Amino acid sequence: MRAQLAAVLGKGAATLSRATGRGDGSVIGGRVALKVEPELLAKLARGRRLTLVSATNGKTTTTRLIASALRELGEIATNEHGANMPTGHITALANAPDARNAVLEVDEKYLPQVLRDTSPAVVVLMNLSRDQMDRASEINLLAKKWRDALRRSEAHVVANADDPLVAWAGLGARHATWVAAGQRWKEDSWCCPECGGHLKREPDPHWECPECGLSRPETSWAVDNENDTIIDSNGQPMRLELGLPGDANRANAAVAVATAAAYGIHPKQSLPRLREIRSVAGRYTSVVTDGVEVRLLLAKNPAGWLESFAVLSQPHVPVILSVNAQIPDGKDTSWLWDVDYTVLRGRRVFVMGERRTDLALRLETDGVPFQVADTVADVVSHVKAEQSGITQIDVIANYTAFQQIRAAYGRVQ
């Protein structure tokens, strides 16, 4: 009875939040429900087959992809638009009480706790890199917490073998499916997570530790970016042809297809569903402002910015960079110095956001000319006045800056 009351009150709080324009209600609904029943997450998860998805980058997109694939089995409970802490998980499960399957994005810091409370069937791990260092653990400590939690779990792990930290954590599980999903950003994984020795990382993607013998697990799934294919566990290549751009999303899709296969869904069934997705919670969405297509990209740490640079439009297309440093972003902006901005030389660059001066200094140091702006609309007007024929602008923003821009366009999906 207490759990039912908690769920009802949580839904009421969420509805009120949406009605008053405070937000989508995912977080406040869960908070209210937890006050009434502290063990509500465990109770709502009972009797369901859950998949938990965690990573530093790409977990929202991968959650959406997996949820779409698993809809082959019927209704899915999911938080595929974010709210990746226990409050959001409670809201997602409470909103779909009859769903026997669930896919939950989990903040990497909360994964051990959620793993303990929900007893998932599958845990998906994709990458680990520095992110929000003022609130999260060093990633080596985080990987150890993942590993220890998985040792106590019966969950089947689907993990990226190419990331040494993720692989080491996943090796703690009793059952695992390994995916060769790639790792563009390697600056956080040159040392062995087992013994601290220097990893040998050639030829790519192989890695191993000469001192303790830890090495890349043998993979059963792989992504082939050059040919836009995935290779399944039987060695058969299949075309991806995604609506989402870039190598990172090919990797996300490979992990999603491997996860669906763990549920007994063949790639021929899951891939068509993945191809239908063209944006995720505003990411990769294009909106039109004064006749100019504005494409929105989210990047919140060095690894994410590297992936965003890889999917920028042609060099003649201007790019807006926007950075805030609010609590969800992390107050510390020193990570900007880990990003190589020289790739932007030759482009027309604008800087925005609450920490635009930090970003401007970083660009100046890398010899990248820039202009300061207040809003996307201002940039569009300025560019149209000076650059005839411009039809597109790319925007790369960190979390709260992205949400502010997205809200200005009606929280585009």
Backbone torsions as a table, in degrees:
resi	resn	phi	psi	omega
1	MET	NA	-40.7	179.8
2	ARG	-64.3	-41.8	179.4
3	ALA	-63.2	-41.2	179.0
4	GLN	-64.1	-42.9	178.6
5	LEU	-62.9	-42.1	179.8
6	ALA	-60.9	-43.0	-179.6
7	ALA	-64.3	-41.3	179.7
8	VAL	-65.0	-45.8	179.8
9	LEU	-64.8	-37.2	177.5
10	GLY	-63.1	-44.4	178.1
11	LYS	-62.2	-38.5	178.8
12	GLY	-63.7	-42.5	178.7
13	ALA	-64.6	-39.9	179.1
14	ALA	-64.4	-42.6	179.2
15	THR	-63.0	-42.3	178.9
16	LEU	-63.8	-39.2	178.9
17	SER	-61.8	-43.3	178.7
18	ARG	-67.3	-40.7	-177.3
19	ALA	-65.7	-31.4	-178.4
20	THR	-93.9	2.2	177.5
21	GLY	75.3	18.4	-179.5
22	ARG	-80.1	-21.3	-177.5
23	GLY	160.0	-172.7	-178.3
24	ASP	-85.6	-2.3	173.6
25	GLY	86.2	-3.9	-175.3
26	SER	-61.8	-40.8	-175.7
27	VAL	-82.6	-50.0	-176.7
28	ILE	-63.8	-35.4	177.5
29	GLY	-61.2	-43.3	178.5
30	GLY	-67.1	-37.6	179.8
31	ARG	-63.4	-45.5	179.0
32	VAL	-61.8	-45.4	-178.8
33	ALA	-61.8	-40.3	-179.6
34	LEU	-66.2	-30.8	177.9
35	LYS	-64.1	-33.6	-179.0
36	VAL	-82.2	-41.0	-177.8
37	GLU	-138.0	96.4	-176.8
38	PRO	-60.6	-23.1	-179.4
39	GLU	-100.9	24.4	-173.4
40	LEU	-65.2	-37.5	-178.2
41	LEU	-59.1	-46.7	179.9
42	ALA	-62.1	-39.3	-178.1
43	LYS	-70.6	-38.7	179.2
44	LEU	-70.4	-28.2	-179.3
45	ALA	-79.9	-20.5	-174.8
46	ARG	-60.3	132.1	177.0
47	GLY	85.4	2.1	179.6
48	ARG	-109.8	159.3	172.7
49	ARG	-101.3	109.1	-173.0
50	LEU	-104.0	145.6	166.2
51	THR	-118.8	128.2	175.3
52	LEU	-105.1	135.7	-177.2
53	VAL	-121.3	121.9	-179.5
54	SER	-139.6	147.0	-179.8
55	ALA	-177.2	169.7	171.9
56	THR	-79.1	-39.8	-179.1
57	ASN	-129.5	141.0	172.2
58	GLY	90.4	2.1	-175.4
59	LYS	-71.0	-33.6	177.5
60	THR	-64.8	-45.8	179.5
61	THR	-63.7	-44.9	-178.3
62	THR	-66.7	-37.0	175.1
63	THR	-59.2	-44.9	179.3
64	ARG	-62.5	-42.7	-179.7
65	LEU	-63.8	-45.8	-179.3
66	ILE	-64.9	-44.1	179.6
67	ALA	-59.5	-40.5	178.8
68	SER	-64.1	-42.5	179.4
69	ALA	-64.4	-40.9	-175.7
70	LEU	-76.5	-11.0	176.2
71	ARG	-65.9	-9.4	170.8
72	GLU	-59.2	-25.1	-177.8
73	LEU	-94.6	-6.1	-177.6
74	GLY	124.7	-159.9	-176.7
75	GLU	-62.4	140.7	179.5
76	ILE	-123.1	132.4	170.2
77	ALA	-88.2	127.0	-176.3
78	THR	-157.5	155.7	173.2
79	ASN	-111.6	47.7	-169.5
80	GLU	-65.5	-5.6	176.0
81	HIS	-106.6	13.7	176.3
82	GLY	120.6	-146.8	-176.4
83	ALA	52.5	66.3	-167.2
84	ASN	-101.0	21.1	173.6
85	MET	-109.5	171.8	-173.6
86	PRO	-52.5	-34.2	177.7
87	THR	-60.7	-42.0	178.1
88	GLY	-69.4	-34.4	178.5
89	HIS	-64.9	-40.5	178.9
90	ILE	-61.8	-44.9	179.3
91	THR	-61.7	-44.2	-178.5
92	ALA	-62.0	-43.9	-178.8
93	LEU	-72.2	-37.8	179.5
94	ALA	-67.3	-31.0	-179.5
95	ASN	-74.5	-13.7	179.9
96	ALA	-134.3	66.1	-173.8
97	PRO	-63.7	-23.8	-177.1
98	ASP	-95.1	-4.4	-178.9
99	ALA	-73.0	123.3	180.0
100	ARG	-82.9	-18.8	178.8
101	ASN	-117.6	147.0	-178.9
102	ALA	-144.2	145.4	175.5
103	VAL	-127.7	117.5	-175.4
104	LEU	-121.4	122.7	169.0
105	GLU	-71.2	134.4	-176.4
106	VAL	-127.5	125.4	172.1
107	ASP	-54.1	135.5	-172.2
108	GLU	-59.5	-30.2	178.9
109	LYS	-69.2	-31.8	-175.1
110	TYR	-92.4	-4.2	-174.5
111	LEU	-56.0	-47.4	180.0
112	PRO	-57.7	-40.9	-179.9
113	GLN	-65.8	-47.1	-178.6
114	VAL	-68.0	-36.4	176.2
115	LEU	-59.2	-43.6	179.3
116	ARG	-66.2	-42.1	-173.2
117	ASP	-77.2	-28.2	-171.6
118	THR	-107.9	-14.8	-178.1
119	SER	47.0	63.4	-174.9
120	PRO	-69.9	160.3	174.2
121	ALA	-81.2	-36.2	-175.4
122	VAL	-134.7	140.5	172.9
123	VAL	-124.4	125.1	-178.0
124	VAL	-106.5	124.5	-178.6
125	LEU	-125.4	129.4	-172.5
126	MET	-119.1	-44.7	-177.6
127	ASN	-161.9	158.3	174.9
128	LEU	-140.1	125.0	174.6
129	SER	-149.5	168.7	-178.3
130	ARG	-56.2	133.4	-179.4
131	ASP	-162.6	128.6	175.3
132	GLN	48.6	60.4	-174.8
133	MET	-66.5	-16.4	179.4
134	ASP	-81.2	-6.5	178.0
135	ARG	-129.9	-18.2	-175.8
136	ALA	-110.9	163.8	178.7
137	SER	-72.8	163.0	165.7
138	GLU	-56.2	141.7	-171.8
139	ILE	-64.6	-26.4	175.9
140	ASN	-65.8	-38.4	176.5
141	LEU	-68.3	-38.1	178.5
142	LEU	-63.6	-44.1	178.4
143	ALA	-60.5	-38.2	178.5
144	LYS	-65.3	-39.3	178.0
145	LYS	-65.1	-39.4	175.6
146	TRP	-60.9	-48.1	-176.9
147	ARG	-59.9	-46.0	-179.2
148	ASP	-63.9	-40.5	179.8
149	ALA	-66.7	-39.3	-179.7
150	LEU	-68.9	-30.5	177.1
151	ARG	-62.8	-27.5	-178.9
152	ARG	-94.4	4.5	-174.3
153	SER	-113.8	157.4	174.2
154	GLU	-99.4	5.8	-175.1
155	ALA	-64.5	147.1	173.0
156	HIS	-86.8	124.4	-178.5
157	VAL	-94.9	134.1	168.8
158	VAL	-114.2	115.2	-168.9
159	ALA	-140.5	156.0	177.8
160	ASN	-80.7	111.3	-178.5
161	ALA	-72.0	-17.5	-174.5
162	ASP	-81.3	-13.6	176.1
163	ASP	-98.7	111.5	-175.5
164	PRO	-57.6	-38.4	-180.0
165	LEU	-66.8	-43.2	178.4
166	VAL	-64.9	-43.9	-179.4
167	ALA	-62.4	-43.7	179.7
168	TRP	-61.6	-42.6	177.3
169	ALA	-63.7	-45.2	-178.1
170	GLY	-66.9	-25.9	178.2
171	LEU	-67.0	-11.5	174.7
172	GLY	-75.5	-15.5	-177.8
173	ALA	-80.5	155.2	178.6
174	ARG	-75.9	-31.4	-176.9
175	HIS	-132.6	134.5	-177.6
176	ALA	-148.3	145.8	168.7
177	THR	-115.9	124.8	-174.8
178	TRP	-104.1	133.0	-178.3
179	VAL	-117.0	131.2	173.3
180	ALA	-84.4	85.9	-172.9
181	ALA	-98.7	-6.4	178.1
182	GLY	88.2	163.5	177.6
183	GLN	-154.3	98.9	-180.0
184	ARG	-73.1	-44.7	-178.3
185	TRP	-89.8	113.7	-176.2
186	LYS	-114.7	2.5	-171.2
187	GLU	-69.1	-12.1	179.4
188	ASP	-105.0	9.7	-175.2
189	SER	-143.4	51.6	174.4
190	TRP	-94.6	-13.9	-178.3
191	CYS	-110.3	146.4	-178.5
192	CYS	-67.6	125.4	178.6
193	PRO	-70.8	-15.3	180.0
194	GLU	-84.7	-48.0	-173.3
195	CYS	-123.9	-9.4	-179.5
196	GLY	88.8	-0.7	179.1
197	GLY	-69.2	166.9	-179.6
198	HIS	-81.0	124.9	-178.3
199	LEU	-74.7	141.0	170.1
200	LYS	-90.2	122.9	-172.1
201	ARG	-121.6	39.1	177.3
202	GLU	-136.8	145.8	-9.5
203	PRO	-75.8	145.5	-179.9
204	ASP	-62.0	134.7	11.5
205	PRO	-97.2	12.0	-178.3
206	HIS	-64.2	144.7	171.3
207	TRP	-147.3	149.4	177.1
208	GLU	-161.1	158.6	177.1
209	CYS	-104.2	116.4	-179.7
210	PRO	-66.0	-18.8	-174.9
211	GLU	-87.3	-47.7	-176.5
212	CYS	-109.3	-11.3	176.7
213	GLY	91.0	-2.0	175.8
214	LEU	-58.9	134.9	-177.8
215	SER	-148.0	166.7	-179.3
216	ARG	-60.0	128.9	178.7
217	PRO	-66.3	155.9	176.9
218	GLU	-72.2	130.0	-173.8
219	THR	-95.6	153.0	176.4
220	SER	-115.7	-12.1	175.3
221	TRP	-130.6	151.5	-179.2
222	ALA	-151.5	155.0	173.6
223	VAL	-111.2	137.6	177.4
224	ASP	-115.8	95.8	-174.8
225	ASN	-66.0	-36.6	-176.5
226	GLU	-62.1	-37.2	-178.0
227	ASN	-104.6	7.1	178.4
228	ASP	53.9	48.0	-179.3
229	THR	-134.4	163.2	165.0
230	ILE	-117.1	151.2	177.7
231	ILE	-109.2	120.9	-175.8
232	ASP	-82.0	-177.8	-174.3
233	SER	-68.1	-12.3	175.7
234	ASN	-99.1	6.5	179.6
235	GLY	81.6	12.8	-177.6
236	GLN	-92.2	127.1	177.6
237	PRO	-81.4	144.3	177.7
238	MET	-138.1	136.7	-179.9
239	ARG	-68.0	139.7	177.5
240	LEU	-88.1	-60.1	177.8
241	GLU	52.4	51.8	-177.2
242	LEU	-75.2	157.3	170.7
243	GLY	-85.4	-10.6	177.9
244	LEU	-97.1	140.7	-172.8
245	PRO	-88.0	157.0	164.8
246	GLY	92.7	160.9	179.1
247	ASP	-63.5	-36.4	-178.5
248	ALA	-60.2	-39.3	-179.7
249	ASN	-76.1	-26.7	171.7
250	ARG	-64.8	-40.9	177.2
251	ALA	-63.3	-44.4	178.0
252	ASN	-58.8	-41.6	-179.0
253	ALA	-67.1	-39.3	178.5
254	ALA	-61.6	-42.7	177.8
255	VAL	-64.3	-41.6	-179.7
256	ALA	-63.8	-42.2	-180.0
257	VAL	-66.3	-40.3	177.6
258	ALA	-63.8	-37.5	178.1
259	THR	-67.0	-43.8	178.0
260	ALA	-61.0	-36.4	178.7
261	ALA	-64.0	-31.8	177.0
262	ALA	-65.5	-22.1	175.5
263	TYR	-91.3	1.2	179.9
264	GLY	89.3	15.0	-179.5
265	ILE	-98.1	120.7	-177.9
266	HIS	-72.0	146.8	178.0
267	PRO	-53.7	-30.9	178.3
268	LYS	-64.2	-22.3	176.2
269	GLN	-90.0	-36.8	-174.4
270	SER	-82.7	-36.5	-175.3
271	LEU	-60.2	-43.2	178.0
272	PRO	-58.1	-34.9	178.6
273	ARG	-68.9	-37.4	179.5
274	LEU	-68.2	-35.7	-177.9
275	ARG	-66.4	-21.4	-178.8
276	GLU	-74.3	-18.6	-174.5
277	ILE	-84.3	126.1	-178.3
278	ARG	-121.9	-11.3	174.4
279	SER	-155.1	156.5	-178.6
280	VAL	-137.4	111.6	179.2
281	ALA	48.2	43.5	178.8
282	GLY	91.0	-19.7	179.9
283	ARG	-67.7	133.2	179.3
284	TYR	71.8	2.6	178.2
285	THR	-70.7	145.9	172.8
286	SER	-113.9	132.0	175.3
287	VAL	-122.9	155.5	-177.4
288	VAL	-106.2	124.3	176.9
289	THR	-123.0	115.3	177.8
290	ASP	52.3	41.2	177.1
291	GLY	83.1	2.2	-180.0
292	VAL	-110.7	131.7	177.2
293	GLU	-78.9	121.3	-180.0
294	VAL	-109.5	116.5	-177.6
295	ARG	-101.4	130.3	-173.2
296	LEU	-102.2	126.2	177.8
297	LEU	-125.0	136.1	178.6
298	LEU	-101.9	131.5	175.3
299	ALA	-147.6	121.5	-172.4
300	LYS	-121.2	4.8	178.5
301	ASN	-159.7	171.0	-176.3
302	PRO	-53.9	-42.6	-179.9
303	ALA	-63.5	-40.7	-180.0
304	GLY	-67.2	-37.2	178.6
305	TRP	-67.3	-37.3	178.3
306	LEU	-60.9	-42.3	179.2
307	GLU	-68.5	-36.5	179.2
308	SER	-66.7	-40.1	177.3
309	PHE	-59.0	-33.7	-176.4
310	ALA	-69.5	-18.5	-177.9
311	VAL	-113.6	14.9	175.6
312	LEU	-63.3	154.0	178.2
313	SER	-71.7	-173.4	-178.7
314	GLN	-57.0	153.0	-174.3
315	PRO	-55.7	-24.6	-179.4
316	HIS	-76.4	-10.7	-179.0
317	VAL	-82.0	122.1	179.1
318	PRO	-62.4	155.6	178.9
319	VAL	-132.2	136.7	175.5
320	ILE	-105.3	131.2	175.1
321	LEU	-112.4	127.9	-177.7
322	SER	-132.0	127.6	-176.5
323	VAL	-132.4	129.0	169.2
324	ASN	-112.7	173.0	174.8
325	ALA	-141.1	54.6	175.5
326	GLN	-86.3	176.4	-175.5
327	ILE	-55.7	-45.6	179.1
328	PRO	-64.8	-22.9	179.1
329	ASP	-83.5	-29.3	-165.0
330	GLY	97.5	132.5	-176.3
331	LYS	-74.5	-22.5	-174.6
332	ASP	-88.2	120.2	178.9
333	THR	-102.2	14.3	-179.2
334	SER	-63.4	-18.3	178.8
335	TRP	-62.7	-20.3	178.3
336	LEU	-57.5	-28.2	-177.5
337	TRP	-78.3	-8.6	175.9
338	ASP	-90.0	-8.2	-178.3
339	VAL	-92.7	134.6	176.9
340	ASP	-88.8	102.6	-178.1
341	TYR	-89.8	0.0	-179.0
342	THR	-63.0	-20.8	179.0
343	VAL	-65.1	-14.4	-179.5
344	LEU	-90.4	-3.4	178.3
345	ARG	-59.9	136.4	-178.2
346	GLY	93.1	-12.1	175.7
347	ARG	-95.6	159.7	172.3
348	ARG	-88.2	118.0	-171.2
349	VAL	-118.4	135.6	174.1
350	PHE	-120.9	144.7	177.8
351	VAL	-118.2	139.9	-179.1
352	MET	-139.1	179.5	173.3
353	GLY	98.9	169.7	-177.1
354	GLU	-64.5	-27.8	-179.2
355	ARG	-112.5	38.5	-178.6
356	ARG	-62.4	-31.3	-179.4
357	THR	-69.6	-36.4	174.9
358	ASP	-60.6	-44.6	-179.5
359	LEU	-67.2	-39.2	-180.0
360	ALA	-63.0	-42.6	178.4
361	LEU	-62.6	-40.9	-179.4
362	ARG	-63.9	-42.2	178.9
363	LEU	-66.0	-40.3	179.4
364	GLU	-61.3	-39.8	179.0
365	THR	-63.5	-34.2	179.4
366	ASP	-89.2	7.1	177.2
367	GLY	68.2	35.5	179.3
368	VAL	-108.2	110.5	177.4
369	PRO	-61.5	146.6	-177.4
370	PHE	-152.1	165.4	172.1
371	GLN	-128.4	147.3	-179.4
372	VAL	-92.4	140.4	-179.7
373	ALA	-140.5	163.7	179.4
374	ASP	-102.1	-40.6	-177.6
375	THR	-139.2	162.6	176.5
376	VAL	-63.0	-39.9	180.0
377	ALA	-60.8	-38.3	177.5
378	ASP	-62.5	-41.5	179.7
379	VAL	-64.0	-44.4	-179.8
380	VAL	-58.3	-46.5	-179.8
381	SER	-63.2	-42.9	-178.6
382	HIS	-64.4	-45.5	-177.5
383	VAL	-67.6	-41.3	-179.7
384	LYS	-62.6	-34.7	-178.8
385	ALA	-71.6	-28.5	-173.8
386	GLU	-108.5	-20.2	-173.5
387	GLN	-128.4	88.3	-175.4
388	SER	-63.2	144.1	177.1
389	GLY	84.2	2.5	-179.7
390	ILE	-68.6	130.8	-178.2
391	THR	-123.7	-6.4	-175.2
392	GLN	-148.4	145.8	172.9
393	ILE	-138.7	135.8	174.2
394	ASP	-97.3	142.9	177.1
395	VAL	-123.0	126.2	171.8
396	ILE	-115.7	123.4	-176.6
397	ALA	-139.4	149.3	173.4
398	ASN	-82.5	-177.9	-158.5
399	TYR	-54.7	-62.2	-175.4
400	THR	-71.0	-31.3	175.0
401	ALA	-62.9	-41.3	177.6
402	PHE	-61.9	-45.8	-178.9
403	GLN	-64.3	-36.3	177.3
404	GLN	-63.9	-43.8	178.5
405	ILE	-66.0	-42.9	179.3
406	ARG	-61.6	-41.3	179.5
407	ALA	-64.0	-33.5	179.1
408	ALA	-63.6	-20.9	178.7
409	TYR	-108.8	22.1	176.0
410	GLY	80.2	33.0	179.5
411	ARG	51.8	56.5	-179.4
412	VAL	-56.2	145.6	-179.4
413	GLN	-94.0	NA	NA
